[in-house]
Amino acid sequence: MKQNLYAKIFESLSAVLPVSLIVILLSVTIVPMSGEMVFLFLLGTVLLILGLGLFTLGVDQSMMIMGERIGSGITKTRKVPLIIITCFVIGIFITVAEPDLTVLAEQTPIAENMVLILSVAVGVGLFLTIAFLRTLLKLKLSVLLIVFYIITFALALSPLISPDFIPVAFDSGGVTTGPITVPFIMALGLGLTAIRSDKTSEEDTFGLVALCSIGPILTVLILGAINGGASADPVVAEAITHDNVRQVAGEFIYAIPDELKNVTIAIVPIVALCLLFQLVMIKLKRKDFKTVMIGFAITFVGLVLFLTGVNVGFMPVGLYLGKELGSGEFSWLLIPLGALVGFFIVKAEPAVHVLKKQVEDVTQGRISAKSLANALSIGIAVSVALAMTRVLTGVSIIWFLIPGYAFSLIMTFFVPNIFTAIAFDSGGVASGPMTATFLLPFAMGACIGVGGDLAKDAFGIVAMVAMTPLITIQLLGLASRLSTRRADFAAVAELDELVILAPHLLKQGG
């Protein structure tokens, strides 16, 4: 385990270091920061690296194992009512526990925190059920995506929905699939298809996160139709100022009890669910179950450290950087700097590491973690650049989302099905806690700096982050298909040439 921990921490170090270096470089050039704020950020970075390493190690040892066993267990029962009820309850449990959703709910103006959280949880529960039934019935994922996104955009464009609800609704679809929900949902998908050996089982492993990302958008839009408009102004956290390093360290000490409470609320329902399934269905051996429980404990510690680091160290720095850049004479730098930060920040998302590992394992290396990571980084770079363009210009998010999703859905007809499933999963996976606690405050700060409308212009960055990977990963799939065809054509050409030359070669041999 010690060797695995070192490997995980080194992996998280390589993921977080580039973003940290960019922030430090900005602090000594065009956006000066006080020594205390830099120390706040650096201490947050250390906690983030340790937390991410522990979290990914713990998830592999706990949630991935239990999620897979639960998925295969309820599938083997073949009892559709049981599957529907179980999926709905699991969807609600893991969504209410998702820390990213709480972060968004605390900043958004559209509804009371718990009203928004429960609305989103119901959406995930419904669509997790639909995702399970889709896999059992072997329905085509692309068809369901097209149908549900048409319904979603029709509702978003209707006069029933206030423009203030649209960015937050699409943001909620992204933040819902965070560090708690993604490992569990993806493991459920793996368990669901593990008992199948047909030709579509590999691609059906993915797609659950894709459908679960749609549910919250629809339910929040319906909430918007009921409420009729935003209820208050967005909540903007003030950048923390300190007189000395001791006060900075105190911020982390004061934050830990809150994060312990939040993570306990997040983890305990999942552990309780796993204990219930262990008693009635899974029945792991005592030694294996002990390993899983240790994995949950490691996940708990890792998530506390990670969330403390990003909430205390990254959120105020993101807000400060955005505000200073937006109000200065070089506000146009928001676009290239946003792209640069976006390119690297996705590598620090906990759920991205889970996705990369599962894709490489399921496809037996045919889709490499490296190529997937590069496609994600390019997609997020583009999305943050577009989000900063929105902040500077005030262009409605609809003008980006409709063409982006339309192009993504059209591409489903031309790329291998597994790439479509992975692409739409990755959209939810990429928009995790780093987006909610650094990029969203960065966009809010930039919006304040340029004097924009927070509800319409700053919110929506999570939605943009969730959209662009759908395009870049499907482009990766298209390139893979074209490469395969070229290789096939080359093989056929060589065979034809051999057939033509065979008589001559035989004659010479004779």
N, C-alpha and C positions, 0 to 999 in steps of 0.2 A: 504493500500500500504506500509506503514511504516513497518508493521509486515513482509510482504513479502520481503522487502528490507533487513531487518535484517537476515532473513533466507537465502537469496541469498548470502549475504556477509559472513555469517558463513560457507556456503557451499564452497565458493571460498577460504576462509581461510584454511579450512581443505584440500583443493586440492593443494594449493600452498605451504603450510608450510613444508611438507616433503622435497621438492626440495630445499627450502631455507636452511633448516637445514643441508642437505648434502653438499651444497656449503660452508656454514660457517664452518662445520667440516673439510672440505678439506683445507680451508684457514688457519686454526690453526694447521694443521698437515703436510701433505706432499706437499701442494701447497700454500706456504705463499703468502698472498696478502696485499697490503698496506691498512692502515686504510681508506683512501679516496675511494679506490676501493670497500671495504666492505660496506662503507656507500652508495656508488653509487648503489650497488646491493640491499641493504636493502630498500632504498628509492624507487627503482624500484619495489620491492616486494609489498610495501604498495600500490603504484599506481595500480599494477596489481590486487591485491585483491579487491580494491574498484571498479576498472574498470570492472572486471569480474562479480562482483555482480550486478552492474548497468546494464551491457550489457545483462545478462541473464534475468533480470527483464523486461527490455525494449523490448527484442525480444518476450517474451511471450505475451506482451501487444500490439505489433505492427505487426512485420513481420509474425508471426505465424498466426495471425487472417486474415491479408490481403492476405497472400499467399494462405491460405485455401479457402477464398472466391473467389479469382481469379481462382484457379484451378477448383472449382466446377462450377463457372460461365461460363468459356469458354467450359467446357465439356457439359454443358446443351445445348449449342447452336447447338451441333452436326454438326457444319460446319467445315469439315476437313481442307479446305484451311485456314480458320481463325485460327484454332488451330496450324497449322504448322507455319504460319507467327508469331503468338503471342509467341509461345515457342522459336522460333529462336531469336526473338528480345529480349525477357526476358533473354535468355541465354547469349547473348552478353553484355547486360546492366549490369547484376550482376557480370559477370566475369571481365569486365574492371574495375569495382568498387572494386574488391577483393584486400585488402591490402597485403595478403600473396603473391600474384602473383607479385606485385610490388617489394617486398623484394627479391624474387628469381631473377626477371629480372635484378635488380641492381647488383647482384653478379655473374650472369652467363656470360660466355664468348661467347656464340654461336651466338648471333644476337643483333641488336639494341633493346633497351628496348621496344619501342612501337611495333616493328615488332613481337617480341615474344608475347607480351600481346594480340595483335590483332589475331595472329595465334591461341593462346589458346582460345580466346573468340569465334572465329568461330567454333572451335571444340566443345566447350560446347553448343553453340547454336544448332548445328546439332544434337548432341546426346541427348540434352534435348527434342528436337522434336521427335527423335526416341523413347525415354523413354515414352513420352506421348502416342505416337501411339501404343507402346507395351502394355500399360495398357488398352487403349481403345479396341484394338483388342484381348486382353487376350492372348498374346503370352508368351511362357515360358521364364522367365528371364535367366535361366541357358543355354538355347540353344543360345540366343543372346550373352551372355558372352563368351561362347566357341568359337563361330564364330569370334567375334571381336578380342578376344585375340590371336587367331591363325593368323589372318591378321596382328595384331600388331607385334607379334614376328617374323613373316615371313619378315616383312619390316625392323625390327630392325637388323636382321641377314643378310640382303642383303648387297652386296658390295657397294650399293649406299649410305649407311649411315656411316659416320665417327664414330669411337668408342667414340669420345668426345660428341656426341649428345645423346647417349643412356641414360646415367645417368640423364641428365637434362630433357630429354623428359619424363622419368618416374617420375621424381620429379615434373614436371609441372602438371601431373595428380593428384598428392597429394595436392599441395598447392592451386590448383584452388578451391577446395571444402573447403573453410575456413569459418570464422565467418559471412560473409555476404551471401555467396551463399547457405550454408547448411540449415540455418533456412528457407530461402525462397523456396528452391527446395523441402525440406521435407514437408513444408506446402502445396505446390502445389500438391504433391502426396497425401496428406491427403484429400485435397479438391476434387481431381480427383476421389477418390474411395468413398468419403462420400455419393455420390448419388447412389452408388451400394449397393446391399444387398446379392450378390451371395457369394458362399463359398470361392472364391479366392480374395475377396475385401481386406481382412485383410493383406494378404501377398503382394498384389499389391500396398499397401500404401508405401512400401519400394522398393528400386531398382533404383530410379531416380538418386540418387547420384552415385550409382555404375556405371551406363552407362555414366553419365556426366564425370566421371574420365577417361574414355577411350578416349574420343574425343581429349583432349589436347595432349595425348601421340602420337596419330596418326598424328595430324596436325604439331606438332614439329618435328616428324620424317620426314614428307614430307618436312618441312622447311629445315631439314638437308640434304635431297637429293638434294634440289635446291641449297643450299649454298655450299655444299661439304665439309665443315669442320668448326672448331671453328674459330671465327674471332679475338679473343683476349684472354689474360690471365684472369682468374677469378679475380674479385675485392674483395680484402680482407680488411675489415675495421680494422684499427689499434686499439689496446687496448688503452682506454683513460687514460691519467695520469694527476694528479692534485696535486697542492701544498697544498691546504686546502679545508675544507668542503664547504666554500662559492663557490668555483669554481665548485665543484660537483653539488651543488644545481642549479648553473647557467646552467649546461648542460640540466637539465630538463626544465628550463624556456625557454631556446633557442629552445628546441625541440618541445615545445607545438604548436607554430604557424605552423610548418611543418605538425604536426599530425592533427591539425585542418583543414588544407588544404586537406590532404589526405583523412580524414574521410568525409569531405564535398563532395569531388569528389565521394566517395563511397556511401554515403547515399542519396544525392540529386536525382540521377537517379531513385533510388528505390521509394523514396517518390513521385516523379513526375509520375512514372508508376502507383502507387497506387491511386494518385489523378485522373488520367485519367480513371482508371477502376471504381473508386467511382462515377464519373460523368456519365459514359455510361452504367455501368452494375451492380455494387454491391449496391450502394445507401444505405449505412448504415445510421441509425438514427444519428442526429446531436450529441447527447450525446455520442454514441458509437464511432463515428468518431473522436470526440475530445479526447477520451481516447486513441485511436490508435495514434493520432498525439503526444500526451504526451509521449506515449511509444517510438515513434521514437526519440523524444528529449532525453529521458533517454538512449536509445541505443547509440545515438551520443556521449553524455558525457562519457558513459562507455567505448566506443571504443577508444576515445581520450586518456583517462587515461590508459587503458590497453596497447595500442600500444606505448605510451610514456614510460611506465614502462618496457616493454620487449625490445624495441629498444635501449633505453638509459641505462637501468640497467642490462638487461640480455645478450644482444648480445656481448658487450665487455668482460664480465666475462666468457661467454661460450668460446670465442676465446682464452682468456688468459689461462683458465684451460686446454683446449685441447693442446695448444702449450707447456705449462710447463710439462704436463704429457707425451706428445709424445717425448719430447727431453730429458727427464730424464732417469735414469737407471731403473725406474719402469714403463716403457711404457706399459708393459703387463697389468697393472692395468686399462688401457683404456677399456678393455673388461668387467670386472666385474663392474667397476664404471659406464660405459655406460649403462649396464643392469639395475643397481640400479636407475640411473637417469631416464631412459626410463620408468621403472615401475611406478614411481610417476608423471612424467611430463605430461603424457597423461590426468591425472585427472584435470589439469589446462587448458586444451583446451576448449575454449568456446563452440564450436560446439558439443563436446562430451556430454555436459550437455543437449543440445537440443535433441540429439539422445536418450539418456537414458530416458528422460521424455516421448518422443513420443512413444518409444517402450513399456514402461510400461503402458501408457495410451491406446494405440491401442490394446495391448494383454490383457488388464485388469489385469495386474499383473502376468500373466502366465510366462512371461519372465521378471524377476526383474531387476531393474536398478543396483542392487549390483552385480548380477552374470554377467551382461554385462560389468560392469566396471572392474571386476576382470579378465575376459577373455581379455579385451582390454589391461590392464596393463601387463599381462603375454606376450601377443603378442608384445607389444612395447619393453618390456625388451629384448626379444629375438632378435628383429630387430636391436636395437641399438648395442647389443653385436656383431651381425653379421657385422654390418656396421663398427665397430671398428676393427674387424678381417680383413675386406677388407683394411682399412687404413694401418694396420700393415703388411699385406702380399702383397697387390697390386693385389689380385685376381679380375678378371673382374666381374662386377655386374651381367652379364648374367648368370654366374654359380649359382647364388642365385635366380634370378628372374624366370628362366625357370622351375626349379624343384618346386619352391614355388607356382607359378601360376598353373602348371600342377596338383600338388596335390590338390590345392584349387578347381580347376574345376572338377577333378574326384570326389571329395567329394560331389559335388552338386547332384550326383545321389543317395546318401545314407542318406542325412539329410533332414528334413522338409523344404519345399520351403521358409517359412518365415525366417528361420535361414540363408539360402543362401542369401536372399535379404538384411537382416540386416548385415550380415558379409561383403558383398561387399560394402554396404553403409559405414560401419564403417571404412573401409580402407581409404576412402577419408576424413572422418570426423576426424580421429585421427591425420592426418598430417596437422595441422593448424599452427597458428602463433608461438606457443611455439617451434614447430619443426623448423620452418623457421628462427626464431631469436635466438634460443639457441642451439639446436642440430646441425644445419648446421654449424654455426660458431665454435662449439665445434669440429666437424669433420674436418673443415678446419684448425683450430689451430693444431689439432693432426697430420694432414697430413703435415703441415709445419714442425712440430717438428720432425717427422720421416724422412722427406725429400722425401715425396711421390709426386705423380702427382695429383694436385688439381682437375683438370677437370674430371679425370677418377676415382679417389679414394675417394675424399671428397664428391663430388656430388653423389647423389644416396641414401643418408641416408633417404631423404623424401620418396623415392620409397620403401625402405625397411620397413619404418614405415607404409606405406600404404598397404604392402603385408601381413605381419604376422597376423593381425587381421582376415583376410579371413580364415586362418587355425584355429586359437584358438576359434573363435565364432562358426564356423561350427563343431568343436569338441564338443563344448557346446551343439549344436543341436543334434549331434550324441548321446551324453550321455543322453540327454532328451528323445530321441526316444527309446533308450535301456531301460531306467528307466520306460517309459510308457509300453513297452512290458513286462517287468518283472512284473509290477503291474497287467497287464491283465492276464498273466499266473497264477499269485497267485490267482486272483479272480476266474478264471476258475477252478483251483485246489480246492478251497474252495467250489465252487458250486458242483463239482463232488463228493466231500466228503459228502456234505449234501444230495445229491441224494442217495448215497449208504447207508447212515445212516438213511434216512427218514423212511423206513419200520420198522426198529428196534425201532426207537423212537416212532412211532405211536403205535406199539405193546405194548411198555412199558406204553404209555399213556392210552391205552385201558385197 
